[in-house]
């Protein structure tokens, strides 16, 4: 299983944003400081309010609006699903990272979420694997 932890400024705003993209949350791991966003049966993103996130590290928090520490890549079932997810993100306040990347067998688009974390949504033709 994979758990990625991301600091967020406003938990309710982040939950509303990712809910609008179709993601679900595990209520058993949600309180005023954190929530568990379900990507799959094996992958989760813990959205943690910044002060709570800071209790898990001895380093200062980076500002994802001005620095990059990670790019979170999510696979999609089709090219259309890539476009649907990224278009929804942009419609709900995300900003584009770069132009779509189309290599024929591999297609991807990317965005910065409301806190500035980088997300890449990609589809790869299964026959090319």
N, C-alpha and C positions, 0 to 999 in steps of 0.2 A: 504494500500500500504506500501511497505517496501523499504527504501532507505538505503543502506550501503555505507559509505564513506571510501575510502581507499587512503592513501597517496602513490604516486608513484614517482620514481626518474625521469623517462623519459616518458612523456605522449604518444608521438608518438610510442615509442617502446612497451609500454603496449597495446596500441590500436592494433598494428600489431600482437602482441602475441594473444590477445583474439579474434581478427578477424580470425586468423588462426584456432582457436578452434570452430569457427562457430557462435560466439556471434555477435549481431548487436548493433548499437549505435544510439541514438536519436540525430540527428544533431541540433535540437532546443535547446538542453542543452549541447552544446559543444563549447568550445573556446580554447584559448591557455593555460588556467589554469585547465580545467576540461572537462570530457565527461561523458555521461550517457550511461552505458552499460545495455542493456535490458536482463534480465533473463527470465521474463514472463510479463504478463499484470499487475501483481501486485508486482513484485520484480525487483529492479534496483540496480546497483552498480555504484556509482559515483567515478570515478578515478580522483583524484585531485593531481596536482603537489605538492610536499612537502611544499614549502613556502606558497602556497595558503591554503592547508589543515591546516597549523599552525595558520591561522587567525581565525579558528573556535574553537580553544581550548586554555586553559590557561596552559595546561600541556605540558611538552616536548614530542616530537615525539619519540616513541619507534622505535628501529631498528628491523624490522621484520626478518632480516637476523639472528639475535641473540636472539630475544625474541618472545614469542607468546602472542598475545593479543586476538586473535579470530581464529576460524576455520570456514570457510564458506562452508556450506554443500549445494550441488545442487543435486536434484533428477534426475535420468535418466529413460527413458521409458523401458529400458531393460539392461540385463547384457552386451550385445554387445555394447550398447551405452556408458556404463561406460568405457569399454575398449577403444572404439574409442576416446572418449574425453580425457581420461588420456594419452593414447598413443600419441595423437596429442600434448598435452601439453608438454610431455617429449621430443618429436621430435623438439619442438620449444624453448627449453631451460629451461623448468621447471625441478625440481629435485624431485625424489620420496620421500615420507615421510616414508612409511612403506610398508610391504608386503600387497598384497590384502587381504581383510577380507571377508571370505566366510562362511556364516552360513546357506547356503541352501536357505532359504526364503529371506535372506538379503545379498547383495553383494556390496562391496565398495572398492574403491581405492582412494589414496590421493596424492597430489603433492604440492610443494611450487612453487608459480609463480615467475616471474623474480625479484620481489622485496622481496620475502621471505614470502609472505602471504600464509597461509595454506588453501587449498581447498580440500574438500572431495566430491567425486562423488559417489552416492549410488543408488542402485535399490532395491526395496522391492517387492516381489511377492504380487500382490493385493489380492490374495485369502488368504494370511496369515494375512491380516489386521483385 
